[in-house]
Each structure stands twice: as C-alpha cells, then as structure tokens.
Amino acid sequence: MTRKWIVLGALLLSSPAFADHNIWQDITRQHRSDDILSQAISACEFKVGPDLNGHPTSAAWKQCMRGYGWQLQKTIKEPPEETWTDPDTGDTCHNIKVNGTVIGSSCGNLF
C-alpha cells in the first residue's frame, strides 16, 4: 500500500522562533499534490479558524481536514529558539546554526 506523506509547516502565529509541523496523510489514496493540501488548509482556516502553534490541533480542525480527505498523523514540535537582548542596542539576538552547529549570531528586531 502506497501512502503519500506531506509535511506542512504551520504558520508562525505565536512567535517567529517557534513552529509546529503537522504531518497529514492523504486518506483518499489518490496521490494528491501539495496544492490540494494547501487548498484544504485554507478552507479549514476559513471555516474553523487558525491552527495555533504550541496548542494541540483541535477536534474541529481534524474533522474539517478529514472532510477534505486528510488525516493528521502526528505533530512535530520544535522548541523555541534561544534569544537574548543586546544590552547596547536593545535588539533581539539569536544564534545562526548550520546542521545544528552554531556558526555565529545575528541581532536585529527583524529576523
């Protein structure tokens, strides 16, 4: 049995450093595209409201997505990014990582 797995990066609603990634399975077995998934997500956001980061996906959201042929398999939670405030400028700073290794840092209120 072939299953199509699609990883959806949820919109960053609570913080620019925090993200939940929902894994949705196409239960119609029609091998539908990411565009079809995006349309279902947009429709459910309109009907039910946003699926908030840091909160479990609601039963209403799951039911809405199931109506479009998608089932929530799991949610991958990413921990918030560590940040600090530059005492000289007051800007928010964060580490720049490549493959999990810190290679530098960046400060600014827009990152």
N, C-alpha and C positions, 0 to 999 in steps of 0.2 A: 504494500500500500504506500503510495507516494503522498507525502504531505508537504504543503508549502508553508514555510515559516517566514513570517515577516516581523522584523523588529521595528518598532515605532518609537522614536524619541519623542516623549511627551513635551509639550511646550513648557518653557521655563516660566512658571507663574509666580512661585513664591520667592525665588532668589536666582540670580544669574549663575550661582555656583552649585545648584542642586538640581538633579534630574532623576526622574523615574523613567525606565524604559519598559513599556508593555510589549509582551510578545503575544501576537494574535495569530490564530490558526484559521485558515480558510476551511470551514467545515462543509462547503459545497463540493469540494474536490474538483473544482473547475480550473484550478491553477490561475486564479485571477491576479492581476497586476497590483503594484503599489498604488497606482492611481485609483483603482476601485476601493482599496482600503482607505485612502485619503478621503474619498467621497463619503464613505460610511462614517468616518470620524467627524467630518464636517457636519453631516446630517445629525449625528448624535449630540454634538456640541450645541447645535441649534435647538434640538428638542429637549435635551436634559440639562445642558449647561456644561462647563468645562470639567474635565477630569483633572483634579488638582494634584500637583506633586506633593509628596510627603503624606498623602492620605490614601487609604485603600480605594481601589476602583469600586464605585457604588454598584449595588444590585441593579439600579435603573440603567446605568451605563452598560453593564454586561448584557442586560436584556435587550437594550436598544441595538447594540452591536450584533447580538445573536440574530436579531430580526434581519440584519443585512448579511448574515452568513459568516460571522466571525466569532470565535470563541477565545476568551482570554486564557492563555496557557500559564503565564506567570508574569510577575513584575520584578525587574532587576532594579534594586535600589542602589544608587550611588551616593556615598557620603558627601556631605557638604565640603566644598573646597576650603582649606585653611586660608584665612585672610588676616591682615593686620593693618593698622593705620600708621602711615608715615608721620612721625611726630613733628617734622619740619613743615610739611605741606598739608597734612590732614587728608591726603589721598588714601584710597584703599589699595593695598598691595596684595599680590598673590604670586606663588611660585609658578614658573614655566617648566613643565615636565615633558620629556620625550621618552616614551616607553617606560614610564614610571620613575625616571631619573630626573632630579631637579637640575636644570641647566642654567637657571637664572631666575630673576624675578621681574615683575612689572608693576608699576604703580600708576594709578590714574583712576578717576571716578567713572570712566567709561572703558570697561574691558570685557 
